[in-house]
Every structure is written in C-alpha cells, then in structure tokens.
Amino acid sequence: MQKINRKNIELGVLFGLICAIVLSFSNFEARCNELRHGVLRLHIIANSDSKSDQSLKLAVRDEILKNSTDIFKDCNTVDDAIMTASVNLENINRIANGVIKQKGFTYTANVSVGDRYFDTRVYDDFTLPAGTYKSLIVDLGEGKGKNWWCVVFPCVCVPTACDASLTDSVSQQAASTAQNAPKYEIKFKSIEIYEKIKKYFEKSDNF
C-alpha cells in the first residue's frame, strides 16, 4: 500500500480551509450587498466644522425629518423611497433653504439623490457594512464639514412615516447579519478593508 505523503495531506487541509474562508466571505459579502441595496440613507453635510455651521446642519436635519413623515408615508419598497425622494427634491431643497435663510446664513443647500460611500456605521440596534449606498444627499454650502446620516427607508429615523422594517427590504438572513453585528465584527472589518481597496482601484481607473 502506497504510503500517504504527510505534506500532501497538510496542503490539502490548508487548501480546504482557504476555500472555506473564501466561501464564507463571499456569502457574507452577498448579505452585505443586499443590505446596501435595501436601504435609502439620508446624508446631510455641513458647510464646515464651525460651531455655527454644525448647528445649522442639525436644524436642517430636524426640519427635513419633520417633513419626511408625509414625504415617505406611502413607500413600501426601497425603490418607492428612491423614486419619492427624487420627485421631492425641489420640495426638500426648499425646506433646507428655508431653514438656512431663517438662521441668517447666506449660502444655499443642494439636494440630490445619488451614490455615496460610507464606512461601516452602527445605528441603534443594527450595523450597516462599508460600501456605496443610494442616498438622499443634502450638501450645505461648500459641504466640507462633518456629516450626519440616518436611514429614511426603512423608516429608522422617521418611524412614524411608515411601518416598514429592515426585514421588509432585505431577507431575514441579511437583516440578521445587520442586527447581530458583534458576532460578525471581524467580517465587517474585513468587508470595510475590501471596500476601501476596491474604491481605491476604482478611483485610480478614472485617472
């Protein structure tokens, strides 16, 4: 009987372990991608980091959230929310600029719906992985200050706007991933590193 080479066995075990890790990462990334495509984020960027500009950012936030109850009340899917945000850009822009004028600032707001990159962020009882998200973006003035964000669909920061929850926009498995972040802490960190590397090379390709 031919003697089995111990080194070959070790290499086989190592290869199997690598395959298992890659498969596990791929499955986790698929759930993270589902989370990215299942939410609409609100992203408000202050003009600067000055105390007055940061205070204005929060005032604009409060007024937009107050009106979001009516704006997003009939949204049942993330596509509904994205469409609703898009058709209400002029209205949201008017709300933001109304606050800016009332507070005595001379710059204006620019409201849009687009893609924005976020690092891994924790919100109350769930975590959203790093990556690019569809967002309702409110740039105040030069938009160079610290930002504030939340999720407008499902209605996390405006809970009276609708009855939708995270499990209404993504699968139970994806929602469980977001809601059990401590269990996946290392994987969330790995995803963040992966997304930053991907973002770097995507940026390099544009030059």
KOLDREN-758852 format. One line per 2 residues: number of its first residue (from 1); for each residue y, x, z of N, C-alpha, C, O, CB. Coordinates in steps of 0.02 Angstrom, whole numbers, always signed. Glycine has a CB too. Example, Ala and Ser with C-alpha at 12.3 -4.5 7.8 and 13.67 -1.06 7.14 Angstrom:
<gutis>
1) -284:+660:+390:-225:+615:+390:-165:+660:+390:-166:+712:+423:-224:+565:+452  -112:+642:+354:-53:+684:+357:+2:+645:+394:+57:+670:+402:-30:+704:+286;
</gutis>
This chain:
<gutis>
1) -61:+43:+0:+0:+0:+0:+62:+44:+0:+69:+88:+42:+1:-48:+62  +107:+31:-48:+166:+73:-54:+212:+66:+7:+227:+11:+29:+205:+55:-117;
3) +232:+123:+32:+275:+124:+91:+345:+99:+73:+375:+121:+24:+278:+194:+121  +370:+52:+113:+436:+24:+100:+489:+73:+123:+486:+98:+180:+444:-44:+136;
5) +537:+87:+81:+591:+134:+97:+639:+101:+145:+668:+48:+130:+628:+156:+32  +648:+132:+204:+692:+103:+255:+764:+98:+231:+800:+50:+247:+689:+145:+319;
7) +785:+148:+193:+854:+148:+168:+865:+89:+122:+919:+58:+124:+869:+214:+130  +817:+72:+81:+824:+15:+36:+829:-51:+75:+866:-96:+56:+764:+11:-13;
9) +792:-55:+130:+795:-114:+172:+865:-122:+202:+894:-176:+202:+742:-111:+228  +892:-66:+227:+958:-66:+257:+1011:-86:+206:+1057:-125:+221:+975:+3:+287;
11) +1005:-59:+146:+1052:-76:+92:+1048:-150:+74:+1098:-183:+61:+1040:-33:+30  +986:-175:+74:+976:-246:+59:+1007:-291:+111:+1039:-342:+95:+902:-262:+54;
13) +999:-272:+175:+1029:-311:+229:+1105:-308:+225:+1138:-359:+234:+1005:-284:+298  +1132:-248:+210:+1204:-241:+204:+1232:-282:+147:+1284:-314:+153:+1222:-167:+194;
15) +1197:-282:+90:+1218:-321:+33:+1217:-396:+49:+1263:-433:+30:+1173:-307:-28  +1164:-417:+84:+1160:-488:+104:+1216:-508:+150:+1243:-563:+145:+1093:-502:+137;
17) +1234:-462:+196:+1288:-475:+243:+1355:-481:+207:+1396:-525:+221:+1292:-419:+296  +1366:-436:+159:+1428:-438:+119:+1433:-503:+80:+1485:-534:+78:+1432:-377:+71;
19) +1377:-524:+50:+1376:-587:+12:+1392:-646:+58:+1428:-692:+38:+1308:-597:-21  +1364:-645:+118:+1377:-700:+166:+1450:-703:+186:+1479:-757:+192:+1333:-692:+228;
21) +1480:-643:+196:+1552:-640:+215:+1595:-666:+158:+1641:-705:+169:+1572:-568:+233  +1580:-644:+97:+1619:-666:+38:+1613:-741:+29:+1662:-775:+15:+1595:-630:-25;
23) +1552:-768:+36:+1541:-840:+28:+1578:-879:+82:+1609:-930:+67:+1466:-856:+31  +1576:-854:+144:+1612:-887:+199:+1687:-887:+186:+1721:-937:+198:+1596:-852:+266;
25) +1713:-831:+162:+1785:-826:+148:+1804:-873:+91:+1856:-905:+94:+1804:-753:+129  +1762:-876:+40:+1775:-920:-17:+1778:-993:+4:+1821:-1031:-18:+1722:-910:-72;
27) +1731:-1013:+47:+1730:-1082:+71:+1792:-1097:+113:+1821:-1151:+108:+1667:-1095:+112  +1811:-1049:+155:+1870:-1058:+198:+1933:-1062:+154:+1977:-1103:+167:+1876:-1001:+249;
29) +1938:-1018:+104:+1996:-1019:+59:+2000:-1085:+21:+2055:-1110:+8:+1992:-960:+9  +1943:-1114:+4:+1942:-1178:-31:+1971:-1233:+14:+2008:-1276:-10:+1871:-1197:-54;
31) +1953:-1232:+78:+1980:-1281:+125:+2055:-1270:+136:+2093:-1318:+141:+1944:-1277:+192  +2076:-1207:+138:+2147:-1191:+146:+2186:-1215:+85:+2241:-1241:+91:+2157:-1115:+156;
33) +2157:-1206:+26:+2191:-1228:-35:+2198:-1304:-36:+2248:-1330:-61:+2152:-1204:-97  +2148:-1338:-10:+2151:-1411:-6:+2207:-1432:+41:+2243:-1481:+28:+2084:-1440:+18;
35) +2216:-1396:+96:+2271:-1410:+142:+2338:-1399:+109:+2384:-1439:+118:+2265:-1366:+205  +2344:-1345:+70:+2408:-1330:+36:+2427:-1386:-12:+2486:-1403:-19:+2403:-1264:-2;
37) +2377:-1414:-45:+2391:-1465:-95:+2392:-1536:-66:+2405:-1584:-101:+2339:-1462:-150  +2379:-1541:-1:+2376:-1608:+30:+2437:-1627:+70:+2439:-1681:+99:+2317:-1612:+74;
39) +2488:-1582:+73:+2547:-1597:+113:+2611:-1585:+72:+2611:-1548:+23:+2548:-1554:+176  +2664:-1618:+95:+2732:-1605:+69:+2773:-1581:+127:+2780:-1616:+178:+2764:-1669:+35;
41) +2801:-1522:+121:+2840:-1492:+175:+2915:-1503:+164:+2938:-1507:+108:+2824:-1417:+182  +2951:-1507:+219:+3024:-1509:+217:+3048:-1441:+240:+3028:-1416:+293:+3053:-1567:+263;
43) +3090:-1409:+199:+3112:-1341:+212:+3188:-1339:+209:+3217:-1348:+155:+3080:-1291:+161  +3220:-1328:+266:+3293:-1326:+270:+3314:-1255:+286:+3295:-1228:+338:+3321:-1377:+323;
45) +3355:-1225:+243:+3376:-1155:+251:+3451:-1153:+265:+3491:-1178:+226:+3358:-1113:+188  +3469:-1123:+321:+3539:-1119:+341:+3578:-1071:+297:+3549:-1027:+265:+3545:-1098:+414;
47) +3643:-1080:+296:+3687:-1036:+258:+3682:-964:+282:+3679:-917:+242:+3760:-1060:+262  +3680:-955:+348:+3674:-889:+379:+3643:-897:+448:+3624:-952:+468:+3744:-854:+383;
49) +3638:-842:+484:+3611:-844:+552:+3665:-851:+605:+3651:-844:+665:+3571:-781:+565  +3727:-865:+584:+3780:-876:+633:+3764:-938:+675:+3728:-982:+652:+3849:-883:+598;
51) +3791:-940:+734:+3778:-996:+779:+3800:-1062:+748:+3765:-1112:+754:+3814:-985:+846  +3859:-1062:+716:+3885:-1124:+686:+3842:-1147:+627:+3830:-1207:+620:+3957:-1114:+663;
53) +3819:-1100:+585:+3778:-1119:+528:+3709:-1144:+551:+3682:-1191:+522:+3769:-1059:+481  +3681:-1113:+602:+3617:-1135:+628:+3623:-1204:+661:+3577:-1245:+656:+3590:-1085:+679;
55) +3678:-1216:+694:+3691:-1281:+725:+3697:-1335:+671:+3671:-1391:+678:+3754:-1279:+768  +3731:-1318:+617:+3738:-1366:+561:+3670:-1381:+530:+3656:-1438:+513:+3786:-1338:+508;
57) +3628:-1331:+524:+3561:-1341:+496:+3523:-1395:+535:+3491:-1438:+505:+3521:-1274:+497  +3528:-1391:+600:+3493:-1440:+643:+3524:-1510:+637:+3489:-1560:+641:+3494:-1418:+715;
59) +3590:-1513:+628:+3623:-1577:+619:+3602:-1609:+553:+3590:-1669:+550:+3700:-1569:+621  +3597:-1568:+500:+3573:-1593:+435:+3501:-1616:+441:+3482:-1668:+415:+3580:-1537:+380;
61) +3460:-1577:+476:+3390:-1595:+488:+3385:-1664:+521:+3347:-1707:+499:+3356:-1543:+532  +3423:-1675:+574:+3420:-1737:+611:+3437:-1797:+567:+3405:-1849:+571:+3466:-1735:+672;
63) +3488:-1789:+525:+3510:-1845:+483:+3459:-1859:+428:+3445:-1917:+412:+3578:-1830:+452  +3430:-1807:+399:+3379:-1816:+347:+3317:-1849:+376:+3289:-1895:+345:+3360:-1748:+314;
65) +3296:-1827:+435:+3237:-1856:+466:+3249:-1929:+484:+3204:-1971:+478:+3217:-1817:+528  +3309:-1945:+506:+3326:-2014:+524:+3319:-2060:+463:+3297:-2117:+469:+3396:-2018:+553;
67) +3339:-2034:+405:+3336:-2074:+344:+3267:-2071:+310:+3252:-2113:+267:+3389:-2052:+296  +3227:-2022:+329:+3161:-2014:+298:+3114:-2072:+313:+3068:-2085:+275:+3129:-1949:+320;
69) +3126:-2106:+369:+3085:-2163:+386:+3085:-2215:+330:+3033:-2241:+312:+3110:-2196:+451  +3144:-2228:+302:+3149:-2276:+247:+3127:-2245:+181:+3096:-2279:+140:+3220:-2301:+241;
71) +3143:-2182:+171:+3129:-2150:+107:+3053:-2145:+93:+3031:-2158:+38:+3160:-2080:+105  +3014:-2126:+145:+2943:-2113:+134:+2897:-2167:+161:+2836:-2157:+165:+2925:-2048:+166;
73) +2924:-2225:+180:+2884:-2276:+213:+2828:-2305:+170:+2778:-2328:+197:+2929:-2331:+235  +2835:-2304:+104:+2783:-2334:+61:+2736:-2282:+29:+2698:-2299:-16:+2816:-2374:+6;
75) +2739:-2221:+53:+2698:-2168:+24:+2627:-2169:+55:+2619:-2168:+116:+2731:-2098:+34  +2578:-2171:+12:+2508:-2171:+35:+2471:-2107:+17:+2418:-2093:+44:+2472:-2231:+6;
77) +2498:-2069:-30:+2467:-2006:-51:+2520:-1953:-56:+2580:-1967:-57:+2429:-2014:-118  +2498:-1890:-59:+2546:-1836:-66:+2583:-1840:-132:+2642:-1821:-137:+2511:-1768:-59;
79) +2549:-1865:-185:+2583:-1873:-249:+2638:-1925:-245:+2691:-1918:-275:+2532:-1893:-304  +2625:-1979:-206:+2677:-2029:-194:+2738:-1996:-161:+2795:-2009:-180:+2651:-2087:-150;
81) +2724:-1954:-110:+2778:-1922:-73:+2818:-1874:-116:+2880:-1872:-111:+2749:-1884:-13  +2784:-1836:-159:+2819:-1790:-203:+2863:-1828:-252:+2920:-1809:-265:+2769:-1745:-241;
83) +2836:-1883:-281:+2874:-1924:-327:+2934:-1955:-292:+2989:-1957:-319:+2829:-1978:-358  +2923:-1981:-232:+2976:-2013:-193:+3032:-1964:-178:+3091:-1979:-184:+2949:-2043:-128;
85) +3012:-1903:-157:+3062:-1851:-142:+3102:-1835:-205:+3163:-1826:-202:+3028:-1787:-115  +3068:-1831:-262:+3101:-1813:-325:+3152:-1865:-346:+3206:-1847:-369:+3049:-1804:-380;
87) +3135:-1929:-339:+3181:-1981:-361:+3237:-1993:-311:+3286:-2027:-325:+3143:-2046:-374  +3229:-1964:-251:+3280:-1973:-199:+3322:-1910:-187:+3357:-1905:-137:+3247:-1994:-134;
89) +3318:-1863:-233:+3355:-1800:-224:+3430:-1812:-216:+3463:-1782:-173:+3342:-1754:-283  +3457:-1855:-258:+3529:-1869:-255:+3547:-1900:-188:+3599:-1884:-158:+3551:-1916:-313;
91) +3505:-1946:-164:+3517:-1978:-100:+3514:-1929:-42:+3557:-1929:+2:+3467:-2034:-90  +3463:-1886:-42:+3455:-1836:+11:+3512:-1785:+8:+3536:-1762:+59:+3386:-1800:+5;
93) +3532:-1767:-52:+3588:-1721:-61:+3652:-1751:-33:+3693:-1716:-2:+3597:-1704:-136  +3661:-1815:-44:+3720:-1850:-18:+3720:-1850:+59:+3771:-1840:+91:+3724:-1922:-45;
95) +3661:-1861:+88:+3655:-1861:+161:+3673:-1792:+189:+3711:-1787:+237:+3583:-1880:+182  +3644:-1740:+159:+3657:-1672:+183:+3730:-1653:+176:+3760:-1625:+223:+3614:-1621:+145;
97) +3759:-1668:+119:+3829:-1650:+109:+3877:-1692:+151:+3931:-1670:+169:+3847:-1658:+35  +3855:-1753:+168:+3895:-1794:+213:+3902:-1762:+282:+3955:-1763:+312:+3865:-1863:+219;
99) +3846:-1735:+306:+3846:-1701:+371:+3889:-1638:+368:+3928:-1624:+413:+3774:-1684:+394  +3882:-1600:+313:+3920:-1538:+305:+3995:-1552:+306:+4033:-1518:+340:+3900:-1503:+238;
101) +4015:-1603:+269:+4087:-1621:+267:+4111:-1646:+334:+4166:-1628:+357:+4099:-1675:+213  +4070:-1687:+367:+4089:-1714:+433:+4099:-1659:+484:+4142:-1664:+527:+4035:-1763:+457;
103) +4059:-1606:+479:+4063:-1550:+527:+4118:-1500:+508:+4129:-1451:+544:+3996:-1514:+530  +4152:-1511:+452:+4208:-1469:+433:+4192:-1405:+396:+4232:-1359:+394:+4245:-1451:+494;
105) +4132:-1402:+366:+4113:-1342:+327:+4133:-1353:+254:+4138:-1409:+230:+4037:-1328:+333  +4145:-1297:+219:+4170:-1302:+150:+4115:-1292:+98:+4125:-1310:+40:+4224:-1251:+139;
107) +4058:-1264:+117:+4005:-1255:+68:+3966:-1320:+59:+3978:-1369:+94:+3958:-1197:+89  +3919:-1320:+13:+3881:-1381:-2:+3805:-1368:+3:+3783:-1311:+10:+3898:-1407:-73;
109) +3768:-1421:-1:+3695:-1417:+1:+3666:-1424:-69:+3696:-1457:-112:+3665:-1471:+48  +3610:-1394:-80:+3573:-1402:-142:+3502:-1424:-125:+3465:-1387:-93:+3573:-1335:-185;
111) +3483:-1484:-147:+3418:-1513:-129:+3374:-1514:-191:+3395:-1534:-245:+3426:-1584:-101  +3312:-1492:-183:+3265:-1490:-239:+3194:-1498:-214:+3180:-1494:-154:+3272:-1424:-278;
113) +3149:-1511:-260:+3077:-1512:-245:+3047:-1454:-284:+3054:-1451:-345:+3044:-1581:-264  +3013:-1410:-250:+2984:-1353:-283:+2931:-1319:-241:+2911:-1345:-189:+3038:-1303:-301;
115) +2909:-1261:-264:+2858:-1223:-229:+2890:-1169:-186:+2934:-1132:-209:+2808:-1192:-279  +2869:-1164:-124:+2893:-1112:-79:+2833:-1080:-42:+2785:-1114:-23:+2943:-1142:-28;
117) +2839:-1015:-33:+2786:-979:+3:+2801:-981:+78:+2858:-973:+99:+2781:-905:-21  +2748:-993:+118:+2753:-993:+191:+2699:-948:+220:+2642:-947:+194:+2748:-1065:+220;
119) +2716:-912:+273:+2663:-878:+312:+2625:-931:+351:+2644:-990:+351:+2694:-824:+360  +2571:-911:+383:+2533:-958:+425:+2580:-987:+478:+2614:-950:+513:+2472:-922:+458;
121) +2581:-1053:+484:+2626:-1086:+531:+2587:-1135:+574:+2543:-1171:+550:+2683:-1121:+495  +2605:-1137:+638:+2574:-1184:+685:+2622:-1242:+696:+2682:-1231:+709:+2557:-1150:+752;
123) +2597:-1303:+690:+2639:-1362:+702:+2602:-1408:+751:+2552:-1439:+733:+2655:-1399:+636  +2628:-1412:+812:+2598:-1454:+863:+2523:-1439:+870:+2504:-1386:+896:+2609:-1529:+847;
125) +2480:-1484:+847:+2409:-1476:+859:+2370:-1456:+796:+2309:-1464:+794:+2381:-1540:+886  +2404:-1429:+746:+2367:-1404:+688:+2403:-1344:+657:+2462:-1332:+671:+2358:-1460:+635;
127) +2367:-1307:+617:+2392:-1246:+585:+2386:-1253:+509:+2336:-1276:+483:+2354:-1183:+610  +2439:-1231:+474:+2437:-1230:+401:+2432:-1157:+378:+2471:-1115:+401:+2499:-1264:+371;
129) +2385:-1142:+334:+2374:-1073:+312:+2431:-1047:+269:+2468:-1085:+239:+2309:-1067:+275  +2437:-981:+265:+2486:-950:+222:+2473:-969:+149:+2416:-981:+130:+2485:-873:+230;
131) +2526:-973:+110:+2520:-989:+40:+2579:-1026:+13:+2629:-1036:+48:+2457:-1029:+29  +2574:-1048:-48:+2628:-1084:-81:+2618:-1159:-75:+2564:-1185:-90:+2633:-1064:-155;
133) +2670:-1194:-55:+2667:-1266:-42:+2721:-1302:-83:+2775:-1276:-95:+2676:-1280:+33  +2705:-1363:-102:+2756:-1407:-131:+2803:-1428:-74:+2780:-1451:-22:+2724:-1470:-167;
135) +2868:-1420:-84:+2916:-1431:-30:+2978:-1468:-54:+3000:-1462:-111:+2935:-1365:+1  +3005:-1507:-7:+3072:-1535:-16:+3119:-1484:+14:+3120:-1474:+75:+3080:-1607:+19;
137) +3158:-1451:-28:+3197:-1393:-8:+3271:-1410:-3:+3300:-1438:-49:+3187:-1335:-58  +3300:-1394:+54:+3372:-1406:+65:+3404:-1339:+80:+3399:-1313:+136:+3384:-1458:+124;
139) +3438:-1311:+30:+3474:-1248:+38:+3546:-1264:+58:+3581:-1300:+22:+3472:-1206:-27  +3568:-1238:+114:+3636:-1249:+138:+3678:-1188:+121:+3663:-1132:+143:+3638:-1264:+214;
141) +3732:-1198:+82:+3774:-1142:+62:+3735:-1089:+25:+3703:-1104:-25:+3808:-1111:+123  +3738:-1028:+50:+3702:-972:+17:+3628:-971:+35:+3590:-933:+4:+3734:-906:+37;
143) +3608:-1011:+83:+3537:-1014:+101:+3507:-948:+122:+3451:-931:+102:+3498:-1042:+44  +3544:-910:+162:+3520:-844:+183:+3502:-840:+257:+3486:-786:+283:+3573:-792:+167;
145) +3505:-897:+292:+3491:-897:+364:+3420:-916:+379:+3380:-928:+334:+3538:-944:+399  +3405:-919:+444:+3339:-940:+466:+3326:-1012:+447:+3372:-1054:+446:+3332:-931:+543;
147) +3264:-1026:+431:+3247:-1093:+406:+3214:-1135:+460:+3193:-1111:+512:+3201:-1088:+346  +3211:-1199:+446:+3174:-1247:+487:+3128:-1285:+441:+3148:-1302:+385:+3222:-1296:+528;
149) +3067:-1299:+463:+3020:-1335:+420:+2980:-1385:+460:+2974:-1380:+521:+2974:-1286:+385  +2953:-1433:+425:+2904:-1479:+454:+2866:-1510:+396:+2875:-1491:+338:+2939:-1534:+498;
151) +2824:-1558:+411:+2784:-1592:+360:+2806:-1665:+356:+2802:-1702:+404:+2708:-1588:+375  +2831:-1685:+296:+2852:-1754:+288:+2796:-1798:+260:+2800:-1860:+264:+2913:-1757:+241;
153) +2745:-1768:+231:+2685:-1805:+214:+2624:-1760:+223:+2622:-1705:+195:+2688:-1832:+142  +2575:-1783:+263:+2578:-1843:+306:+2637:-1840:+353:+2665:-1786:+366:+2512:-1850:+346;
155) +2656:-1897:+379:+2720:-1903:+415:+2716:-1873:+485:+2714:-1909:+535:+2741:-1975:+419  +2716:-1808:+488:+2711:-1774:+552:+2778:-1773:+589:+2781:-1789:+648:+2686:-1702:+543;
157) +2831:-1756:+553:+2896:-1752:+587:+2934:-1818:+583:+2987:-1825:+614:+2939:-1697:+556  +2908:-1866:+546:+2938:-1933:+545:+2881:-1984:+554:+2865:-2021:+508:+2976:-1947:+477;
159) +2851:-1985:+614:+2790:-2026:+625:+2799:-2100:+614:+2750:-2135:+602:+2766:-2015:+694  +2860:-2126:+617:+2870:-2197:+607:+2876:-2215:+532:+2879:-2273:+514:+2933:-2221:+643;
161) +2876:-2163:+490:+2885:-2176:+418:+2822:-2204:+386:+2827:-2242:+338:+2906:-2113:+383  +2764:-2185:+411:+2702:-2210:+381:+2645:-2201:+431:+2654:-2170:+484:+2686:-2174:+315;
163) +2588:-2228:+414:+2530:-2223:+458:+2481:-2168:+437:+2428:-2161:+466:+2493:-2290:+460  +2500:-2129:+385:+2455:-2078:+359:+2446:-2021:+408:+2492:-2002:+444:+2481:-2052:+292;
165) +2385:-1994:+409:+2370:-1935:+449:+2343:-1881:+404:+2334:-1892:+344:+2319:-1953:+506  +2330:-1822:+432:+2306:-1767:+392:+2241:-1784:+356:+2230:-1762:+300:+2296:-1705:+435;
167) +2198:-1823:+389:+2134:-1840:+358:+2142:-1891:+301:+2094:-1903:+264:+2087:-1869:+410  +2202:-1920:+293:+2215:-1965:+237:+2233:-1926:+174:+2230:-1954:+118:+2270:-2014:+254;
169) +2253:-1863:+182:+2275:-1824:+124:+2226:-1768:+106:+2228:-1743:+50:+2342:-1795:+136  +2182:-1749:+152:+2131:-1698:+138:+2065:-1720:+167:+2061:-1770:+204:+2152:-1628:+167;
171) +2012:-1684:+151:+1945:-1702:+176:+1941:-1690:+251:+1981:-1655:+280:+1891:-1662:+140  +1891:-1720:+281:+1879:-1711:+352:+1867:-1638:+369:+1889:-1614:+421:+1819:-1754:+375;
173) +1833:-1602:+325:+1818:-1532:+337:+1882:-1490:+336:+1892:-1447:+379:+1769:-1507:+284  +1926:-1504:+288:+1989:-1467:+284:+2033:-1483:+344:+2064:-1438:+373:+2027:-1484:+218;
175) +2037:-1547:+363:+2077:-1567:+421:+2051:-1534:+484:+2090:-1512:+526:+2076:-1644:+429  +1985:-1530:+491:+1954:-1498:+549:+1973:-1424:+552:+1984:-1397:+607:+1878:-1506:+548;
177) +1977:-1392:+495:+1998:-1322:+492:+2068:-1314:+520:+2081:-1268:+559:+1995:-1296:+420  +2114:-1358:+499:+2183:-1354:+523:+2189:-1370:+597:+2231:-1341:+632:+2227:-1401:+483;
179) +2148:-1415:+621:+2153:-1438:+690:+2114:-1396:+740:+2120:-1405:+801:+2130:-1510:+694  +2075:-1349:+715:+2037:-1304:+759:+2054:-1231:+743:+2010:-1189:+736:+1961:-1316:+751;
181) +2119:-1218:+739:+2143:-1152:+719:+2117:-1094:+761:+2098:-1043:+732:+2217:-1152:+721  +2114:-1099:+828:+2089:-1043:+868:+2020:-1019:+847:+2004:-960:+851:+2088:-1061:+941;
183) +1979:-1066:+825:+1912:-1049:+803:+1912:-1006:+740:+1866:-967:+728:+1872:-1113:+791  +1965:-1014:+699:+1968:-979:+635:+2026:-928:+633:+2050:-911:+579:+1977:-1030:+578;
185) +2047:-904:+691:+2106:-861:+695:+2100:-800:+649:+2148:-784:+614:+2117:-838:+767  +2043:-767:+651:+2034:-707:+609:+2036:-725:+535:+2065:-689:+494:+1968:-672:+626;
187) +2005:-782:+518:+2004:-803:+448:+2074:-822:+424:+2093:-807:+368:+1956:-862:+438  +2113:-856:+467:+2181:-873:+448:+2222:-809:+435:+2262:-806:+389:+2215:-915:+503;
189) +2211:-758:+477:+2246:-695:+468:+2224:-661:+403:+2266:-633:+367:+2234:-648:+527  +2160:-665:+388:+2134:-636:+326:+2164:-671:+265:+2181:-640:+216:+2057:-640:+324;
191) +2169:-738:+270:+2199:-776:+216:+2272:-756:+206:+2295:-750:+149:+2193:-852:+230  +2308:-746:+261:+2379:-726:+256:+2386:-659:+221:+2430:-651:+178:+2411:-723:+325;
193) +2344:-611:+240:+2345:-545:+207:+2329:-552:+133:+2363:-522:+90:+2296:-497:+241  +2278:-591:+118:+2258:-603:+49:+2314:-634:+8:+2327:-613:-48:+2196:-648:+46;
195) +2348:-685:+37:+2402:-719:+1:+2461:-674:-10:+2494:-678:-62:+2423:-781:+40  +2476:-630:+38:+2532:-583:+30:+2518:-532:-24:+2562:-514:-63:+2547:-548:+96;
197) +2455:-509:-27:+2436:-462:-80:+2441:-496:-148:+2467:-468:-196:+2364:-435:-69  +2416:-558:-152:+2419:-596:-214:+2491:-608:-235:+2508:-602:-294:+2383:-663:-206;
199) +2534:-626:-187:+2605:-638:-201:+2638:-574:-226:+2679:-577:-272:+2641:-663:-138  +2620:-517:-197:+2649:-453:-218:+2633:-438:-291:+2677:-419:-330:+2623:-396:-173;
201) +2569:-447:-309:+2549:-432:-378:+2577:-483:-427:+2594:-466:-484:+2473:-430:-384  +2584:-546:-406:+2614:-596:-449:+2688:-579:-462:+2713:-588:-518:+2608:-666:-417;
203) +2721:-555:-410:+2791:-534:-416:+2797:-474:-463:+2843:-470:-503:+2822:-519:-348  +2750:-427:-456:+2751:-367:-498:+2741:-384:-571:+2770:-351:-615:+2697:-319:-475;
205) +2701:-435:-585:+2687:-456:-654:+2749:-484:-688:+2753:-486:-750:+2632:-507:-656  +2798:-506:-648:+2859:-536:-677:+2911:-484:-695:+2964:-501:-723:+2889:-585:-628;
207) +2898:-422:-680:+2946:-368:-696:+2923:-331:-758:+2957:-284:-780:+2954:-319:-638;
</gutis>
